[in-house]
Amino acid sequence: MFDVHGWDGTSERLHEHQAKGDFAAMAETFTDEMLDVFTLTASWDGLADAIVERYTGIADRVICYFAATAWRDDPATKERWAAVAAEVAARA
């Protein structure tokens, strides 16, 4: 998966670090550029725009896999996600 994006050898390096239990080195292997390819990074104010920009025509729904944890740790997060969802839905 990494080689497709031009990051040759990344999978092998990650595997080596994992085999040694060196999770800090695994984290250091990832660059911000890599994270932006595999994740959506945005401020709360820019999140709806980022979702619409990235996924229009590709996905008919998106999921925050860790929403329940976030809501438990910070109940205000639920309201933020609701606002983002409403803004995205309004553009559909």
C-alpha positions, 0 to 999 in steps of 0.5 A: 500500500505504501509503495503505491504512493512512492514510499518504497520500503515503508511496509518492511520498516514497519514490520521490522520495528513491530517485530522488535516491539519498537512502537516509537520507531513505528510512529516515527516512520509515518510522516504527516504526508502519509497520514494525510493520505490515509486519514482526514485531518481538519479542524472542527470548523473545517471538518465538514468542508474536508469531508465533502471535498474528499468523499463527494462522488466516492462515498455515500457515508463516512464513519468516525470509528472512535466516536464512542470513545471520544464522546465518553471522554469529552461529551461535547464532542457528540455535539460537534459531530452532530453539527458536522453531520448536519452540515455535510447532510445539508450539502448532499 
